[in-house]
Amino acid sequence: MPDSALRSPRLRTRQAPVGLPHWAALPAGLAVAFLGLPLLAMLSRVSWGQFPALVTSESSRAALALSLRTSVAATVLCLLLGVPLALVLARARFPGQHLVRALALLPLVLPPVVAGIALLYTFGRRGLLGETLQVAGIQVAFSTTAVVLAQTFVAMPFLVISLEGALRTVGQRYDEVAATLGASPTTVLRRVTLPLLAPALASGTVLAFARALGEFGATITFAGSLQGVTRTLPLEIYLQRETDADAAVALSLVLVVVSAVVIAVSRRTRSPW
Amino acid sequence: MSAGRARAMAVVGMLLAGCASGPTEGAPASAGAGGELTVLAAASLQSPFTRLGEVFEATFPGTTVTFGFAGSSDLVAQLQQGAPGDVLATADTATMGRAAADGLLSGAAQPFATNTMVIAVPAGNPAGIGAFADLAAPDVAVVVCAPQVPCGAATAQVEASTGVTLSPVSEEGSVTDVLGKVSTGQADAGVVYVTDVAAAGDAVEGIGIPPDANTTNSYPIAVLAASGAPELAGRFRDLVLGAQGREVLADAGFGAP
């Protein structure tokens, strides 16, 4: 996923006809089976007769609507903060840059439940910023805001890593030309850099959205679970699984379909490379 | 950590002493018998059952007890999918009933402990909660279990018997999540099991619910039909049902069956 954004566009068009070793087919086939079988197994458990009723129940609709709403908000936040961060990481030189990059990518490998605990001690009622926020009249605990914060925290690295790689690949030649022609840094960014980045920006955005949509661990640890407020689709699935396995499987299928659409869209946006 | 371990060892020692003074039925017969036992138990039983496992291994040298602790519904779902196990202990009779209906049990399940609900508040009780009715105040952030899970069903029963309707800020999927929100001070109060507060230490205080308004859920234990060592499994069940089991469970806050 993000590493294909790192790949040079020129390399792809000049692929040498090197043959694959034959033995690679077997483990590759096993890998496909390993990734595909669980999906098939789940599909075989879907009770199609009840499917429409299960996915359109009040709690399911509330969870899906909340998931879409919060994921869009989180993606917008990722764009507003992540694009400038990727620009700074790719184009600026400053002491401690390695540390900043490591920090920006940390949520990528951090277990989400750990992210949830960290957010709790930052934005929670007794957290680092919690009291300040409360004085300002902002109540984060158990609110939809908390869900968006959790999703933004785990999704932002996906956007940053996609963009930073693309920025390095594209290089700065066009930007330099524009600058010598008298364009201000903001104009260069708006008219040259961002249009060149468009494909990476699109696929990074889609990936961040997908990650936000699937967020579970940080949300359940940090935001809680209440229908229509904090109970997103993954949390609803986890709860339904306790009593109604059919509903859990039906909702899981909805998330699989949404994820598949997201992957299809992100593939398509990358084709201009 | 080490204090808890020392405490566990002390209990083991004490129980072993009790074991030596009064003849235990199973002990002589199985001397040197050995074997492996897998016990699937509700998450709330983790601390007392771990201690009882140590007792069992010491009483029957050569045996190894392995535990699978999870939500009761998860355990039954795993067994329905063919997971191996010798003994099952759940946090309510409804879940055990599902296992029985699927023919997973060998013989009838027997109750061995009870648990009741209690109000958990962060240390110092910042919201000044005094009784269950206080939880309905509009400015109190109260967290409960979702009605789909056993602790949520029990909370709903307390609401019904007290006539107090709560507007929780969150309905969690497990009692551990409720406790977590309370111990970190995110919530002003939560409704949990008595044993959770007993296990949570100093971060959480318990405020009792009067017995006439409270609910009691019963913990049943049974030997599984698929057990490869039914005799040994029966001995573990007997240990839990017996005086030694009672003592360890009471220490963890569980009531008598």
Interface residues (C-beta under 8 A of the other chain):
Chain A: L120 Y121 G124 R125 R126 A141 F142 I220 T221 A223 G224 S225 L226 Q227 T230 R231 L235 Y238 L239 Q240 E242 T243 D244 A245
Chain B: G71 S73 A77 A141 V143 A146 Q148 V149 P168 V169 S170 E171 E172 G173 D177 G180 K181 T184 G185 Q186 A187
